[in-house]
Amino acid sequence: TLLTAYLDAHYREKLRIRDLAKQFYMSEGHLSRQFKKKTGYTLNEYILSKRMGEAQRLLLFEDMSIKEIAALCGYDDVQYFYQVFRKTANCTPVEFRGK
């Protein structure tokens, strides 16, 4: 869909449902329901999945600092990035890189 293509291209940016709804000329509720119906994911779940997938790829294949990787994946706050990463991957970014 157009929305998934947009999210794939812009997941690094600060994305708000209300802004997406305006951009796609829908109400927030309608946009959220339609996205969930078509993908099986909420908008936030989809964005989180894209960000964490990219973070894991960068951790494995690039020689970058955790802070750089966090920023490239849309996280300004490294502490928050650690929290989200640990919650989704069941380990810290450092532990993941060492596996």
N, C-alpha and C positions, 0 to 999 in steps of 0.2 A: 504494500500500500504506500501511498504518498507519505503518510505519517511515519511509518517504520523507516522509510528511506531518509526522511528528514532527521529522525532520531539517530540513525546510524551515522549520519554526517555531522551531527551537532552534539553528540552525547558528552563531549568535553566541556560544553558551555553550561551556564546556569540555566536550567530549564524549569519553567513553572507551568503547571497545567493551565492556569488562566491565560498565560501568554500563548500557549499552543492552541488553546480553544479559539482565541481571537484570530490567530493566524490562519486557522483552518475553518473559520466562520461557523463555529458550533458552540453550544453551551459546554461548560466544563463537564457536566454530568453525561451529556450525550457523547462527547468525545471519549471520555473514560469508559463508558459502557461499550461503545462500538469497538474500541481498541481491545478491550478484554474479550469481547465476543469473537473477534477475528484472530487474535494471537494466543489467547489463553493466559495472558499476563496483564497485570496492571501496568500503567505507564511507568510508575516508579520501579516496579520489578524489572521491567525491560531495560530501563536506563541503568539500573544498578548492575544487571547482568552484563551489559555492554562494557561498562566501566571496569568491572572486576575481571572480565575476560581479557581486556586490553592490559590491565595491570599485571595479570599473571603472565601474559605473553612477554611483556617488557621485562619483568623480573627474570624470566628464563633466558631470554635471547639478547638482551641489551645490557651494556655495562653503564648503567645510570644509577644515580643515588635514589633512595626511596622518595626523597622530597621531590626530585625531578619527575619521577614516575607518578606520584600523587598528583602533581600539577598537570601533567599531560592527560591524566584521566579525569580531570575536572574537580579536583579537591585542593582547595587553598590551604586547608588545615591538615597538617600531616598527622596530628594526633587522631583526628576524626577518621582520616584514611585508614590508620592502623585499626581503629575500632571496627569499621565497616569490613575491612579485609579479614580480620580475625573472625568476625561473625559469619562471613560467607565461606571462608576457606578453612576454618577451624585451625588456623595457625597464623602467625604474624608474617608480614612480607619477608622479613629476614629469614625466618624458618622455611618459608616456601622456596625462597631462592636457593637455600642450602640443600634442598631435597634432591 
